[in-house]
Each structure stands twice: as structure tokens, then as C-alpha cells.
Amino acid sequence: MSAIHYSNDIEIYGEYDVAVLGGGPSGVCAAVSAARNGLRVLLIEASPSLGGMATIGQVGPFMTCYDRDGNKKIVGGLFDEIIDRLKKHSAVISPDEMEASTVYTSFIKKYHRHVTPFDSFYLEIVLDEMVRESGAELLCYTQFCDCVTEGGKIKHIILNAPEGLICVKASLFIDCTGIAAVAAKAGVPTYKGDEARGIPQPGTLMFEVVGVDDRGYEALGARPERPVKAYKTPSGRYKVNHYHVYNVDAANAKSLTDAHSKARYQVLDAYDVLRKKTQGFENCEISNVATALGVRESRHIEGEYKITVEDVSKGTKFDDRIAVYGFGMDVHNRSEAESGNFKIEIAEKYYIPYRSLLPKNCNNLLVAGKALSCESQAVGGMRCMPAAMAMGQAAGIACALAINNCVTLRGIDVSALQAKLRAAGAIID
Ligand SMILES: Cc1cc2nc3c(=O)[nH]c(=O)nc-3n(C[C@H](O)[C@H](O)[C@H](O)COP(=O)(O)OP(=O)(O)OC[C@H]3O[C@@H](n4cnc5c(N)ncnc54)[C@H](O)[C@@H]3O)c2cc1C
């Protein structure tokens, strides 16, 4: 690849305790929890709105917040607060009321007890409200593009804002981009997709339809096969999650652009199948299509601990656990030729250790959300939104402990982190 050397002065936009990159489920919770714990926080999001895959990707429902069999609630904290705030807009159905095998789970039974259907637009409002009320500053329409490192630390980050390149200085950084964009630029070892071949799980362009005859769809649910998977939302729309686009590199513009082009035709195809072959959807209309391609997997960081498939299937209870989750290893086939998903039974619940958010080779960075340090197959469950929120909340508090006690992120007292998480309503046992 040929290259040029570019050099210019870049305006320093501001100086913060923590800069959080990426405003998806993990990033919003990281920013809110850091700000509520007294830090000066800047949250940076590339797209116009907060929510990540939940809003720009139109993904939903929030996957289960209960254990494997749906008996005990195991995600709380900011996740609960988001649900409570959505309730005020009648834009959510409480997970306690949700059973598996209904129109809200596309009739899927396994691991689908107590999912949380929500309406994406109201989620944008709620997340924006939470960030602003917390005192964190917010920059949307602003993309992280590079960083300046010194002595194993990130000193400055370079952002592409509508006004041009700007620079931000912070003591600590939380990478919630889902593609480990910051970690990769900071020299953290990363890998994309599965370890053996580098192939990620496929992407999907989500869309919503209105005008569904619920009774028709309900009758269809009794049959074993449905032509298209659709999940009802509180407003009565259905989120459609159907075709796959394979081998998309979400950290590469050309790959994303080409995949998105293909996915638009898949939406038309799925719409056709819905109207012609899916009982209850004969008169449905597309109401909106996601603005961003749904990306299930991109980069993973190499962290101080890499969660394994065995940890998820045995439920290894780490001393430094900061979150618990109970959704199955939902790993979609990585090519058209492969059939079926990777299936290994999980423990009743499994744990996420703080060390899996701590990247190698960088001393002032945490990585929360789906890019955490985890075997590719094992991330299949904990990539879901409730788990991403729980990780973000923990990362924000970890930063507060580091700054307030003048220690590094590696040096924080993890039992103090766990105590603060419990006090904030999070569940870690
Ligand atoms: C098709 C599909 C269906 C799914 N279904 C479900 C489901 O039903 N239930 C469930 O719970 N989970 C589901 N998931 C998984 C879930 O949506 C994601 O794994 C989850 O959103 C991860 O949260 P995150 O915060 O790690 O990342 P994301 O949600 O991906 O958020 C990352 C954010 O970072 C921003 N960003 C990226 N790069 C930059 C940059 N350089 N600078 C600034 N900002 C940047 C992005 O714009 C985005 O807002 C699904 C995912 C897909 C793709």
C-alpha cells in the first residue's frame, strides 16, 4: 500500500478524566456510570444517535436478563433504569411479563424467557436523557480515527467531527466501538472473527413492518417452521431479522459498503417472503429500515484474560467477576456453506471477569461490549445488549476508582468495584 505523510495542527477540543468511544449499549452505560461517579466524561458517537445496534441497527428485543432457564433475574443496574425510563413512554414490556415462544420472541423457546421488547426511537430519547442528566458531555456525528500514544498509554485521540479533525485529551479511555477501533490503533493485539479463519459471524440489515395480523401470526407460531423471523415490539411493529450477509469486515469501509448494498436487496426479498408466505404478514408494509448494517462480530481484543467456551459452559466463577449472563452461545453460521449454528450447552449462568476488559499493551484503556477479550464462539451469548450494558456500567465505575485513588486501571481494588456495582443495583453473583 502506498502512503503519504500528513502533518497538521489539530485543535484540542477539551480535556477529560475519561473519553468513552462509541455510544451503543456498553458505551452509554460506561459514560453514565463514570459521570455519576464524579468524573468529567466525554462520550463520542459516530452516528447521529445513541443506542448502537439497538437504534441505528434496529435490533431487538433486549435478549434475556434472566439465567439460562429463565428462573432468576441476573442483570440489573443501569439496564433496569433504562427499562423504567422506557416504561414512561410505554415503549417497553417488562421482562418479568415476557414468556418464551410468543410473537415477541418469534416463537423461539430456548433461552428466550424474559426478553425485553422495546421501541428503538424511544430508546434513543431515553439514552440521550440519561447521558445529559449524568453530566457527561456528548458528541454525536463524531468518529474516532486515531490516537497518539506514549509510554504504553493513550495521550490524545483524534476525532473526525463535522468541523474537521479535533483532538481530545483524557486520562482514561473506554473503547465501546464494538470493533475495538481504539484498542487496535493503540497497539493492543486484536483478531477479527473466529480464531482459526478470521471469519466473523454474519451481518443482517434489520427492518420493521406495520400492519401485521397478530392472530394470523399467532396461529402460524404453533407450526415448527416460520419462513421469516419477526419479533413484535410494544408499539405493534415487528422487527424482522432474516437474511445473513457473510464475511463482512466491520472495520473496513469497502467491506461494509458492499455488504450493505447486498443487504438492501435481502430486505426486499425478506419483505416479499413475508407478504407471500408468512401467515399474518400478507398486508404488512415496511415502516423503516435500519440505517446501519447489523454487525454481530468484528475485532476481539487480547486482554489480561480471554473468556473461553469452557468458562461459559461450566460457569467459571471468577474472583474478579463484574457481570453475569445467561443467554446461550448464539453463534450464527459463518458462511452459506456452513449449516446451523454452533451449539454447546451453557451453564445456568456464566461470569465476565474484569480482566477480560483490560487489554494487553495499553495501560489507560478498557474495552467494554462485544469486543471484549473472549473466544469468538464464547462471545455468542455475552454480545447481547443486557450484558454489554452491564460491562459498560462496570467499566465506568472502574475508571472512577482508578482516578479517585490515583492508581492504574490494573491497580484498582476489584472488591471495591464489586461493592460499588452491587450498591448501584448491578448483579454479579
Ligand atoms: C442482526 C443482529 C441481531 C441481534 N439481535 C439481538 C437481540 O435480539 N437482542 C440482543 O440483546 N442483542 C442482539 N444483538 C447483539 C447486540 O445488538 C450487540 O452485540 C450489542 O449492541 C453490542 O453492544 P456494544 O455497545 O458492544 O456495540 P454496538 O451496539 O455495536 O455499539 C457500538 C457503537 O460504537 C459506534 N462506533 C463504532 N465505531 C466508532 C468510531 N470509530 N467512533 C465513534 N463511534 C464509533 C457505533 O456507531 C455504535 O453506536 C444482535 C446483533 C445483530 C447484529
The ligand as a Tripos MOL2 file, in Angstrom:
@<TRIPOS>MOLECULE
LIG
   53    58     1     0     0
SMALL
NO_CHARGES

@<TRIPOS>ATOM
      1 C1        -28.6310   -8.5860   13.4350 C.3       1 LIG1
      2 C2        -28.3770   -8.5840   14.9050 C.ar      1 LIG1
      3 C3        -29.3500   -9.0560   15.7620 C.ar      1 LIG1
      4 C4        -29.1390   -9.0110   17.1490 C.ar      1 LIG1
      5 N1        -30.1600   -9.3760   17.9670 N.ar      1 LIG1
      6 C5        -30.0530   -9.1150   19.2950 C.ar      1 LIG1
      7 C6        -31.1800   -9.2440   20.1330 C.ar      1 LIG1
      8 O1        -32.2650   -9.6210   19.6880 O.2       1 LIG1
      9 N2        -31.0260   -8.9540   21.4430 N.ar      1 LIG1
     10 C7        -29.8350   -8.5320   21.9890 C.ar      1 LIG1
     11 O2        -29.7740   -8.2590   23.1880 O.2       1 LIG1
     12 N3        -28.7420   -8.4010   21.2020 N.ar      1 LIG1
     13 C8        -28.8280   -8.6560   19.8690 C.ar      1 LIG1
     14 N4        -27.7410   -8.4750   19.0470 N.ar      1 LIG1
     15 C9        -26.4250   -8.1410   19.6350 C.3       1 LIG1
     16 C10       -26.3150   -6.7030   20.1000 C.3       1 LIG1
     17 O3        -27.1120   -5.8380   19.3670 O.3       1 LIG1
     18 C11       -24.8770   -6.1580   20.0710 C.3       1 LIG1
     19 O4        -23.9410   -7.1500   20.2870 O.3       1 LIG1
     20 C12       -24.7680   -5.0540   21.1120 C.3       1 LIG1
     21 O5        -25.4540   -3.9360   20.6210 O.3       1 LIG1
     22 C13       -23.3370   -4.7500   21.4450 C.3       1 LIG1
     23 O6        -23.2410   -3.5320   22.1370 O.3       1 LIG1
     24 P1        -21.9050   -2.6780   22.0310 P.3       1 LIG1
     25 O7        -22.1250   -1.4690   22.8680 O.co2     1 LIG1
     26 O8        -20.7480   -3.5460   22.3280 O.co2     1 LIG1
     27 O9        -21.7500   -2.3080   20.4770 O.3       1 LIG1
     28 P2        -22.7060   -1.6070   19.4150 P.3       1 LIG1
     29 O10       -24.1330   -1.7590   19.7310 O.co2     1 LIG1
     30 O11       -22.2300   -2.1250   18.0940 O.co2     1 LIG1
     31 O12       -22.3310   -0.0700   19.5490 O.3       1 LIG1
     32 C14       -21.0970    0.4400   19.0930 C.3       1 LIG1
     33 C15       -21.2460    1.9280   18.8570 C.3       1 LIG1
     34 O13       -19.9710    2.4850   18.5600 O.3       1 LIG1
     35 C16       -20.0890    3.3690   17.4790 C.3       1 LIG1
     36 N5        -18.7890    3.4330   16.8030 N.ar      1 LIG1
     37 C17       -18.1800    2.4710   16.0820 C.ar      1 LIG1
     38 N6        -17.0070    2.9110   15.6270 N.ar      1 LIG1
     39 C18       -16.8630    4.1790   16.0880 C.ar      1 LIG1
     40 C19       -15.8420    5.1420   15.9600 C.ar      1 LIG1
     41 N7        -14.7340    4.9080   15.2440 N.pl3     1 LIG1
     42 N8        -16.0170    6.3440   16.5420 N.ar      1 LIG1
     43 C20       -17.1510    6.6180   17.2660 C.ar      1 LIG1
     44 N9        -18.1420    5.7250   17.4220 N.ar      1 LIG1
     45 C21       -17.9910    4.5150   16.8440 C.ar      1 LIG1
     46 C22       -21.1860    2.7800   16.6110 C.3       1 LIG1
     47 O14       -21.7600    3.7610   15.7760 O.3       1 LIG1
     48 C23       -22.1390    2.2490   17.6700 C.3       1 LIG1
     49 O15       -23.0830    3.2060   18.0520 O.3       1 LIG1
     50 C24       -27.9070   -8.5360   17.6640 C.ar      1 LIG1
     51 C25       -26.9200   -8.0520   16.7810 C.ar      1 LIG1
     52 C26       -27.1580   -8.0830   15.4270 C.ar      1 LIG1
     53 C27       -26.1070   -7.5310   14.5380 C.3       1 LIG1
@<TRIPOS>BOND
     1     1     2 1
     2     2     3 ar
     3     2    52 ar
     4     3     4 ar
     5     4     5 ar
     6     4    50 ar
     7     5     6 ar
     8     6     7 ar
     9     6    13 1
    10     7     8 2
    11     7     9 ar
    12     9    10 ar
    13    10    11 2
    14    10    12 ar
    15    12    13 ar
    16    13    14 ar
    17    14    15 1
    18    14    50 ar
    19    15    16 1
    20    16    17 1
    21    16    18 1
    22    18    19 1
    23    18    20 1
    24    20    21 1
    25    20    22 1
    26    22    23 1
    27    23    24 1
    28    24    25 2
    29    24    26 1
    30    24    27 1
    31    27    28 1
    32    28    29 2
    33    28    30 1
    34    28    31 1
    35    31    32 1
    36    32    33 1
    37    33    34 1
    38    33    48 1
    39    34    35 1
    40    35    36 1
    41    35    46 1
    42    36    37 ar
    43    36    45 ar
    44    37    38 ar
    45    38    39 ar
    46    39    40 ar
    47    39    45 ar
    48    40    41 1
    49    40    42 ar
    50    42    43 ar
    51    43    44 ar
    52    44    45 ar
    53    46    47 1
    54    46    48 1
    55    48    49 1
    56    50    51 ar
    57    51    52 ar
    58    52    53 1
@<TRIPOS>SUBSTRUCTURE
     1 LIG1         1 GROUP 0 **** ****
